[in-house]
Amino acid sequence: MAEAWLDFLVSVDCGSSLGVYMGRIFSVDQKMQTISLSQPYRNGVRCTVGELTLSANDIKDLKILEMPQGQMKSQARAREEVSSQMQSQSRVQSQMPSQRNGISQCCEEFNCITGRRGSGPGDSGGPVMQMLHMKGGEGDRQTTPQPISKRYGERSVQRGSCSPQQKEQGCHAQSATTDASTDKCLGALNKAIRRRHNSWSSTTRFPGAGTPSKAGNRRVCRGRDKTDDCFADDLDNLLATEFDFEGNLALFDKAAVFQEIASHEKCNGVARRVKYRHDENILEPQPAVFRQISVPEQSKMEYCTDTGLVVPAVTPELHQQLLAAAERGGLTLERRMEVVGICASQMALMLLGGSSRLDPKNSHQRPSVVVLCGVHEQGAQGIACARHLANHGVSVLVYLHNCTKSPPVIAAELRLLQGTTATCMSQHAGLPTGPVDLLVNCLDCTKTCTAQREQPWYRSVVAWAGGSRAPVLTIDPPASGPATPGGLQSKWSLALGLPLALGEGAGRVYLCDLGIPESIFQEVGILYHPPFG
């Protein structure tokens, strides 16, 4: 009994701890209750050992994946024997007198008409499972008995077919009578067969028989069934052969195919379409004009933006004329202060690290900014920048030199600053001694730059700024530039409207858009096109 399971391909489930094993059985020990597998796989991975023994206590489930070839052939033969026995039994049952009834009478009449000599359908093995005898060709020939087709459910006889001997006996003269009698007989036969097919006995005694068709003028189907011709081949050998993808891919020469396509297009004179990238413009661009701003007088210095646009420097006198014309056009000093404060604060926030530095989870490391302001218009711009930085949660300290007389714009900005968390002081001795993240320089003014730098308080503040080693952002630097003796060395500078001619100490120069219309630029003689992207 144990040898009957040898060479079976099985899948053995040993639970979640041991896994699932697959292999062929080469040994079964009934005494020890074990099975041995050759070339085993565990969870789809080939085992390092060639043989593996499993105990019945560890096996949860066992599935047979493939049987040996000999076992499969023996089972196929057994199925064929059972099928032949069922067919022979159906023939015997079909010959019983209680089941023949009107079918035998119709077949006898049909035989008499066609020239067949016989007592009834019982002589030829049954009315349904046996075909009628015919005469044709060069002599009397009897067709091989065949079962009714499973696909069509009937096998009909061609009417009016006669042998050469029947033609001599007057077959043509009797064709009309034969056709009429044949139609009558076939109609009765079809009704009997249909009556038997629709009953319960048709499924048990005539397996595979279908409902016959009313058309009786088709030829007799000879040979094997079409289903057998299509599906009779053995598929085991086909499934065992693996498709060689690499070998078939090596047969395809892509370079040769593309070369053949290119040569064919070249011979036919077909121009190949030019391919463009997703970021490439397919339209012919016009020549770029990088000089879109021109000033009345030739500039001593020119700046260039990241996109290549040329921005000329203007003189302090022309810059003052531009601001005065903008104020006459409605851009007042207070509005200009607000614009400069917003732009400067946004630039300072970007330099401090942006939103990552001002994260609420990072409140214990708030950035610190010191704004150094003079008593003039540039100082008021620094105070406006300090107010916006304090509104964004930055720790701001404003240094404003103590002066008995200050412009109204300074007083207005100080009143707004008092409503924030920013601190204002006028003594340079109180400047922080710890590290500072950013210094905003608004000490210098074009009118009082030279005289102011000679004062002791200015030198003290510049010395403290140099010792703090913090980066410096200068707002609206004067034309002389911070590079003059005594000034702060800036890393960034923010110019307003159009830049002045600055020195190397100004660092990298940025341009602030004050919102001045183009008509005001044209009023002072400047041909202007916005350089902002």
C-alpha positions as CSV (number, residue, x, y, z in Angstrom):
1,M,0.0,0.0,0.0
2,A,2.8,2.4,0.8
3,E,4.5,1.9,-2.6
4,A,1.3,3.2,-4.3
5,W,2.1,6.7,-3.2
6,L,5.7,6.8,-4.4
7,D,6.7,9.5,-7.0
8,F,3.7,11.7,-6.1
9,L,4.3,15.5,-6.1
10,V,2.7,16.7,-2.9
11,S,2.4,19.9,-0.9
12,V,2.6,19.4,2.9
13,D,1.3,22.1,5.3
14,C,3.1,21.8,8.7
15,G,1.6,24.9,10.3
16,S,2.9,28.5,10.6
17,S,6.0,27.5,12.6
18,L,7.4,24.9,10.2
19,G,5.9,26.2,7.0
20,V,4.8,24.5,3.8
21,Y,6.9,21.9,2.1
22,M,6.7,20.6,-1.5
23,G,8.5,17.7,-3.1
24,R,8.1,14.1,-4.5
25,I,7.5,11.2,-2.2
26,F,10.3,8.6,-2.4
27,S,9.6,6.8,0.9
28,V,6.6,6.1,3.1
29,D,7.2,4.4,6.6
30,Q,3.9,3.2,7.9
31,K,5.5,2.0,11.1
32,M,7.1,5.3,12.0
33,Q,4.3,7.3,10.4
34,T,6.7,9.4,8.3
35,I,7.0,10.4,4.7
36,S,10.2,11.4,2.9
37,L,10.4,14.0,0.2
38,S,13.1,14.4,-2.5
39,Q,14.3,17.8,-3.7
40,P,12.2,19.6,-1.1
41,Y,11.1,23.2,-1.1
42,R,10.1,25.2,2.0
43,N,7.8,28.1,1.5
44,G,8.8,28.3,-2.2
45,V,12.6,28.3,-1.4
46,R,14.8,25.3,-2.3
47,C,16.1,23.5,0.8
48,T,19.8,22.9,1.2
49,V,19.3,19.2,1.9
50,G,18.4,16.8,-0.9
51,E,16.0,14.7,1.2
52,L,13.5,15.6,4.0
53,T,11.5,13.4,6.4
54,L,8.2,14.7,7.9
55,S,6.3,13.1,10.8
56,A,2.5,12.7,10.7
57,N,2.2,14.7,14.0
58,D,3.6,17.8,12.3
59,I,1.4,17.5,9.1
60,K,-1.7,19.8,9.1
61,D,-2.7,19.3,5.5
62,L,-1.5,17.4,2.5
63,K,-2.4,18.1,-1.2
64,I,-1.5,16.0,-4.3
65,L,-0.1,18.3,-7.0
66,E,0.9,15.8,-9.6
67,M,0.5,12.1,-10.2
68,P,3.1,9.7,-11.8
69,Q,2.7,9.2,-15.5
70,G,1.9,5.5,-15.2
71,Q,-0.8,6.2,-12.6
72,M,-2.4,8.8,-14.9
73,K,-2.4,6.4,-17.9
74,S,-4.0,3.6,-15.9
75,Q,-6.7,5.9,-14.7
76,A,-7.4,7.0,-18.3
77,R,-7.8,3.4,-19.4
78,A,-10.2,2.8,-16.5
79,R,-12.3,5.7,-17.5
80,E,-12.4,4.5,-21.2
81,E,-13.5,1.0,-20.0
82,V,-16.3,2.5,-17.9
83,S,-17.4,4.7,-20.8
84,S,-17.6,1.8,-23.2
85,Q,-19.6,-0.3,-20.7
86,M,-22.1,2.5,-20.3
87,Q,-22.5,2.8,-24.1
88,S,-23.1,-0.9,-24.5
89,Q,-25.6,-0.9,-21.7
90,S,-27.4,2.0,-23.4
91,R,-27.6,0.0,-26.6
92,V,-29.1,-3.0,-24.8
93,Q,-31.7,-0.9,-23.0
94,S,-32.6,0.9,-26.3
95,Q,-33.6,-2.5,-27.8
96,M,-36.3,-3.2,-25.2
97,P,-39.8,-3.6,-26.7
98,S,-41.3,-1.0,-24.4
99,Q,-39.0,1.7,-25.6
100,R,-39.2,1.0,-29.4
101,N,-42.9,1.8,-30.1
102,G,-43.3,4.0,-33.1
103,I,-39.6,4.3,-33.8
104,S,-39.3,0.8,-35.2
105,Q,-42.3,1.2,-37.4
106,C,-40.8,4.5,-38.9
107,C,-37.5,2.9,-39.4
108,E,-39.0,-0.2,-41.2
109,E,-40.9,2.2,-43.5
110,F,-37.8,4.2,-44.0
111,N,-35.8,1.0,-44.9
112,C,-38.4,-0.1,-47.4
113,I,-38.3,3.3,-49.1
114,T,-34.5,3.5,-49.4
115,G,-34.1,-0.1,-50.5
116,R,-32.7,-1.4,-47.1
117,R,-33.5,-5.0,-46.3
118,G,-34.0,-5.5,-42.6
119,S,-36.7,-6.0,-40.0
120,G,-36.2,-2.8,-38.0
121,P,-33.8,-0.7,-36.1
122,G,-32.9,-3.5,-33.8
123,D,-30.9,-5.2,-36.6
124,S,-28.4,-2.4,-36.8
125,G,-27.9,-1.9,-33.1
126,G,-30.6,0.6,-32.0
127,P,-32.5,3.5,-33.6
128,V,-30.5,6.3,-32.2
129,M,-27.0,5.0,-31.4
130,Q,-26.8,3.3,-34.8
131,M,-26.6,5.0,-38.2
132,L,-28.7,3.9,-41.2
133,H,-27.1,1.9,-43.9
134,M,-26.6,3.5,-47.3
135,K,-25.5,2.5,-50.8
136,G,-23.1,4.5,-52.8
137,G,-19.8,4.5,-54.7
138,E,-18.9,1.4,-56.6
139,G,-20.6,-1.2,-54.6
140,D,-22.7,-1.9,-51.6
141,R,-20.8,-0.4,-48.6
142,Q,-22.0,-0.2,-45.1
143,T,-21.0,2.8,-43.0
144,T,-19.4,2.3,-39.6
145,P,-21.8,2.7,-36.7
146,Q,-21.1,6.0,-34.9
147,P,-22.8,7.6,-31.9
148,I,-24.8,10.8,-32.3
149,S,-22.5,13.9,-32.3
150,K,-22.4,15.8,-29.0
151,R,-22.0,19.0,-30.8
152,Y,-24.9,18.8,-33.3
153,G,-27.1,16.2,-31.7
154,E,-28.1,14.5,-34.9
155,R,-26.9,12.7,-38.0
156,S,-29.2,13.0,-41.0
157,V,-29.2,11.2,-44.4
158,Q,-29.0,12.9,-47.8
159,R,-32.2,12.4,-49.6
160,G,-32.3,11.1,-53.1
161,S,-28.9,9.4,-53.2
162,C,-28.9,6.2,-55.3
163,S,-26.3,3.7,-56.4
164,P,-25.7,2.9,-60.1
165,Q,-27.7,-0.3,-59.7
166,Q,-30.7,1.7,-58.3
167,K,-30.4,4.2,-61.2
168,E,-30.9,1.3,-63.7
169,Q,-34.0,0.1,-61.7
170,G,-35.7,3.5,-62.1
171,C,-34.4,5.4,-59.1
172,H,-35.2,8.7,-60.9
173,A,-38.7,7.8,-61.6
174,Q,-39.4,7.1,-57.9
175,S,-37.6,10.3,-56.6
176,A,-40.8,12.2,-56.0
177,T,-42.4,9.4,-54.1
178,T,-39.3,8.7,-52.2
179,D,-38.9,12.3,-51.1
180,A,-42.4,12.5,-49.8
181,S,-42.3,9.2,-48.0
182,T,-38.8,10.1,-46.5
183,D,-40.0,13.4,-45.2
184,K,-43.0,11.8,-43.6
185,C,-40.8,9.1,-42.0
186,L,-38.1,11.5,-40.8
187,G,-40.8,13.7,-39.3
188,A,-42.2,10.9,-37.3
189,L,-38.7,9.7,-36.3
190,N,-37.7,13.2,-35.2
191,K,-40.8,13.5,-33.1
192,A,-40.1,10.2,-31.4
193,I,-36.5,11.1,-30.7
194,R,-37.4,14.5,-29.4
195,R,-40.0,12.9,-27.2
196,R,-37.3,10.5,-25.8
197,H,-34.8,13.3,-25.5
198,N,-37.0,15.5,-23.4
199,S,-37.9,12.7,-21.0
200,W,-35.8,11.6,-18.1
201,S,-34.7,8.4,-19.9
202,S,-32.8,10.3,-22.5
203,T,-30.2,11.5,-20.0
204,T,-29.6,8.0,-18.7
205,R,-29.8,5.9,-21.8
206,F,-28.4,8.2,-24.5
207,P,-25.7,10.2,-22.8
208,G,-24.4,13.1,-25.0
209,A,-27.3,13.0,-27.4
210,G,-28.8,16.4,-28.3
211,T,-32.1,17.4,-29.8
212,P,-32.1,16.6,-33.5
213,S,-32.6,19.3,-36.1
214,K,-35.6,19.4,-38.4
215,A,-33.4,19.8,-41.5
216,G,-32.8,16.3,-42.9
217,N,-30.9,17.2,-46.1
218,R,-27.4,17.3,-44.6
219,R,-24.6,14.8,-45.4
220,V,-23.7,12.2,-42.9
221,C,-20.7,13.3,-40.7
222,R,-18.0,10.8,-41.0
223,G,-14.7,10.4,-39.0
224,R,-13.9,11.6,-35.5
225,D,-15.7,14.4,-33.7
226,K,-14.2,17.8,-34.2
227,T,-13.9,18.2,-30.5
228,D,-11.7,15.1,-30.4
229,D,-9.6,16.4,-33.2
230,C,-9.0,19.7,-31.4
231,F,-8.4,18.5,-27.8
232,A,-7.2,15.0,-28.2
233,D,-3.5,15.9,-28.0
234,D,-1.6,15.3,-24.8
235,L,-0.9,18.7,-23.1
236,D,1.5,17.4,-20.5
237,N,4.5,17.7,-22.8
238,L,3.5,21.2,-23.9
239,L,3.2,22.5,-20.3
240,A,6.5,20.9,-19.3
241,T,8.4,23.0,-22.0
242,E,9.3,26.5,-20.8
243,F,9.4,29.4,-23.2
244,D,12.9,30.7,-23.7
245,F,12.4,34.5,-23.4
246,E,16.1,35.4,-23.5
247,G,16.7,33.2,-26.6
248,N,13.8,34.7,-28.5
249,L,14.8,38.2,-27.4
250,A,18.3,37.7,-28.7
251,L,16.8,37.0,-32.1
252,F,15.5,40.5,-32.3
253,D,18.0,43.1,-33.5
254,K,16.6,46.4,-32.6
255,A,19.4,48.4,-34.2
256,A,18.9,46.7,-37.5
257,V,15.2,47.3,-37.4
258,F,15.6,51.0,-36.7
259,Q,18.2,51.3,-39.4
260,E,15.9,49.6,-41.9
261,I,13.1,52.0,-41.0
262,A,15.4,55.0,-41.3
263,S,16.7,53.9,-44.7
264,H,13.2,53.3,-45.9
265,E,12.1,56.8,-44.9
266,K,15.2,58.2,-46.5
267,C,14.5,56.4,-49.8
268,N,10.9,57.6,-49.8
269,G,11.9,61.2,-49.1
270,V,9.9,61.3,-45.8
271,A,11.3,64.0,-43.5
272,R,11.5,62.7,-39.9
273,R,9.7,64.8,-37.3
274,V,11.8,66.7,-34.9
275,K,11.3,65.7,-31.3
276,Y,11.1,68.3,-28.5
277,R,11.6,68.0,-24.8
278,H,8.7,68.7,-22.4
279,D,10.3,72.0,-21.3
280,E,11.3,73.2,-24.8
281,N,9.4,75.9,-26.7
282,I,8.4,74.8,-30.1
283,L,7.7,78.3,-31.3
284,E,10.5,80.4,-32.7
285,P,11.4,82.9,-29.9
286,Q,12.1,86.5,-30.6
287,P,15.6,87.8,-29.7
288,A,15.7,88.5,-26.0
289,V,16.2,92.2,-25.0
290,F,18.2,92.3,-21.8
291,R,18.4,96.2,-21.7
292,Q,14.9,97.2,-20.8
293,I,15.8,100.2,-18.6
294,S,17.6,103.2,-19.7
295,V,18.5,106.4,-17.8
296,P,19.1,109.9,-19.2
297,E,22.7,110.0,-18.2
298,Q,25.2,107.3,-18.8
299,S,25.5,105.2,-15.7
300,K,28.8,104.6,-14.0
301,M,27.7,101.1,-12.9
302,E,25.3,98.4,-14.0
303,Y,23.8,95.5,-12.3
304,C,22.6,92.2,-13.8
305,T,19.6,90.1,-12.6
306,D,19.5,86.3,-12.4
307,T,17.7,86.2,-15.7
308,G,20.2,88.4,-17.5
309,L,18.4,91.7,-17.4
310,V,20.6,94.8,-17.1
311,V,19.6,97.3,-14.4
312,P,21.6,100.6,-14.6
313,A,22.6,102.5,-11.5
314,V,21.2,106.0,-11.0
315,T,22.7,109.1,-9.4
316,P,21.5,110.2,-5.9
317,E,19.9,113.4,-7.5
318,L,17.9,111.3,-10.1
319,H,16.8,109.0,-7.3
320,Q,15.5,111.9,-5.2
321,Q,13.7,113.3,-8.3
322,L,12.0,109.9,-8.8
323,L,10.8,109.7,-5.1
324,A,9.6,113.2,-5.3
325,A,7.6,112.5,-8.5
326,A,6.1,109.4,-6.9
327,E,5.0,111.4,-3.8
328,R,3.3,114.0,-6.1
329,G,1.6,111.1,-7.9
330,G,0.1,109.7,-4.6
331,L,2.8,107.4,-3.3
332,T,3.2,109.3,0.0
333,L,6.1,108.9,2.5
334,E,4.0,106.9,4.9
335,R,2.9,104.5,2.2
336,R,6.5,104.1,1.0
337,M,7.6,103.4,4.6
338,E,5.1,100.6,4.9
339,V,6.2,99.1,1.6
340,V,9.9,99.2,2.6
341,G,9.1,97.8,6.0
342,I,7.2,94.8,4.6
343,C,9.8,94.0,1.9
344,A,12.7,94.3,4.3
345,S,11.0,92.1,6.9
346,Q,10.2,89.4,4.4
347,M,13.8,89.4,3.2
348,A,15.1,89.2,6.8
349,L,12.7,86.3,7.6
350,M,14.0,84.5,4.5
351,L,17.6,85.0,5.7
352,L,16.7,83.8,9.2
353,G,15.5,80.5,7.9
354,G,11.9,81.1,7.1
355,S,9.0,79.0,8.4
356,S,11.4,76.2,9.7
357,R,13.0,78.7,12.1
358,L,9.6,80.2,13.2
359,D,8.0,76.8,13.9
360,P,5.8,76.9,17.0
361,K,7.5,73.7,18.2
362,N,10.8,75.7,18.1
363,S,9.7,78.5,20.3
364,H,12.7,78.1,22.7
365,Q,15.0,79.1,19.9
366,R,13.4,82.2,18.5
367,P,15.7,84.2,16.2
368,S,17.0,87.5,17.5
369,V,17.5,90.6,15.4
370,V,19.1,94.0,16.2
371,V,18.0,97.0,14.1
372,L,20.4,99.9,14.2
373,C,18.6,103.2,13.2
374,G,19.7,106.7,12.6
375,V,17.5,109.8,13.1
376,H,16.5,110.3,9.5
377,E,14.2,108.7,6.8
378,Q,16.3,105.5,6.5
379,G,16.0,105.1,10.3
380,A,12.2,105.2,10.1
381,Q,12.4,102.5,7.5
382,G,14.3,100.3,9.9
383,I,11.7,100.9,12.7
384,A,9.0,99.8,10.3
385,C,10.9,96.7,9.5
386,A,11.4,96.0,13.2
387,R,7.6,96.2,13.7
388,H,6.9,93.7,11.1
389,L,9.5,91.3,12.4
390,A,8.1,91.5,15.9
391,N,4.6,90.7,14.5
392,H,6.1,87.4,13.1
393,G,7.4,86.3,16.5
394,V,11.1,87.5,16.1
395,S,12.9,88.8,19.2
396,V,13.7,92.4,18.1
397,L,15.9,95.1,19.7
398,V,15.9,98.6,18.1
399,Y,18.8,100.9,18.8
400,L,17.9,104.6,18.1
401,H,20.5,107.3,18.9
402,N,19.2,109.7,21.5
403,C,18.4,113.0,19.8
404,T,16.4,115.9,21.1
405,K,14.8,116.6,17.7
406,S,13.5,113.8,15.5
407,P,11.5,114.0,12.2
408,P,7.7,113.4,12.4
409,V,8.1,110.1,10.5
410,I,10.3,108.7,13.3
411,A,7.8,109.7,16.0
412,A,5.0,108.0,14.0
413,E,6.9,104.7,13.6
414,L,7.9,104.7,17.2
415,R,4.2,105.0,18.3
416,L,3.4,101.9,16.2
417,L,6.4,100.0,17.5
418,Q,5.3,100.5,21.1
419,G,2.3,98.1,20.5
420,T,4.6,95.2,19.7
421,T,7.0,93.0,21.8
422,A,10.0,94.8,20.3
423,T,12.4,96.6,22.7
424,C,13.8,100.1,21.9
425,M,16.9,101.6,23.5
426,S,19.1,104.7,22.9
427,Q,22.3,103.8,24.7
428,H,24.9,101.7,22.9
429,A,26.2,100.4,26.2
430,G,23.0,98.3,26.5
431,L,23.5,96.4,23.3
432,P,23.4,92.6,23.8
433,T,26.6,90.8,24.5
434,G,25.4,87.4,23.4
435,P,25.0,86.0,19.8
436,V,22.7,87.8,17.4
437,D,21.2,86.1,14.3
438,L,20.9,89.2,12.1
439,L,21.8,92.9,12.1
440,V,19.7,95.4,10.1
441,N,21.7,98.5,9.3
442,C,19.8,101.8,8.9
443,L,22.4,104.2,10.3
444,D,23.6,105.8,7.1
445,C,22.0,108.6,5.1
446,T,23.2,110.2,1.9
447,K,23.1,113.7,3.3
448,T,24.7,113.2,6.7
449,C,26.8,110.1,6.0
450,T,30.3,111.6,6.2
451,A,29.7,113.8,9.3
452,Q,27.8,111.1,11.2
453,R,30.6,108.6,11.0
454,E,33.0,110.9,12.8
455,Q,30.8,110.9,16.0
456,P,31.9,108.7,19.0
457,W,28.5,106.9,19.4
458,Y,28.6,105.8,15.7
459,R,32.1,104.4,16.1
460,S,31.0,102.5,19.2
461,V,28.0,101.0,17.5
462,V,30.1,99.9,14.5
463,A,32.7,98.4,16.8
464,W,30.0,96.4,18.6
465,A,28.6,95.2,15.4
466,G,32.0,94.0,14.2
467,G,32.5,92.1,17.4
468,S,29.1,90.4,17.3
469,R,30.1,88.7,14.0
470,A,26.5,88.7,12.9
471,P,25.6,89.1,9.2
472,V,24.5,92.6,8.2
473,L,21.5,93.6,6.0
474,T,21.6,97.3,4.9
475,I,18.4,99.0,3.9
476,D,18.7,101.8,1.3
477,P,22.4,102.2,1.4
478,P,23.8,105.6,0.5
479,A,25.7,106.3,-2.7
480,S,29.1,106.5,-0.9
481,G,28.5,102.9,0.2
482,P,29.3,101.2,3.5
483,A,32.8,100.5,2.1
484,T,33.9,104.0,3.0
485,P,36.1,104.3,6.1
486,G,34.1,103.8,9.3
487,G,31.1,102.1,7.7
488,L,29.6,98.6,8.3
489,Q,30.5,95.8,6.0
490,S,27.2,94.4,4.7
491,K,26.5,90.9,3.3
492,W,23.2,92.0,1.7
493,S,21.9,95.4,0.6
494,L,18.3,96.3,-0.3
495,A,18.0,99.2,-2.8
496,L,14.7,101.1,-3.4
497,G,13.2,101.6,-6.9
498,L,16.5,101.8,-8.7
499,P,20.0,101.1,-7.2
500,L,22.7,103.6,-6.6
501,A,26.3,103.1,-7.4
502,L,27.5,101.1,-4.4
503,G,30.9,99.8,-3.5
504,E,32.1,96.3,-2.9
505,G,31.3,96.5,0.8
506,A,27.6,96.5,0.0
507,G,27.5,92.8,-0.6
508,R,24.8,91.3,-2.8
509,V,22.4,93.9,-3.9
510,Y,18.6,93.3,-4.0
511,L,16.0,95.6,-5.5
512,C,12.8,96.5,-3.7
513,D,9.6,97.2,-5.7
514,L,8.0,100.4,-4.4
515,G,5.1,100.2,-6.7
516,I,6.0,103.3,-8.7
517,P,4.0,103.4,-12.0
518,E,5.9,103.5,-15.4
519,S,4.5,106.9,-16.2
520,I,6.3,108.4,-13.2
521,F,9.6,106.9,-14.5
522,Q,8.9,108.5,-17.8
523,E,8.2,111.8,-16.1
524,V,11.8,111.9,-14.8
525,G,13.2,110.7,-18.2
526,I,13.7,107.0,-17.4
527,L,12.6,104.4,-19.9
528,Y,11.5,101.7,-17.5
529,H,10.3,98.1,-17.8
530,P,9.8,96.1,-14.5
531,P,12.8,93.8,-14.0
532,F,10.9,91.7,-11.5
533,G,10.0,88.2,-12.6
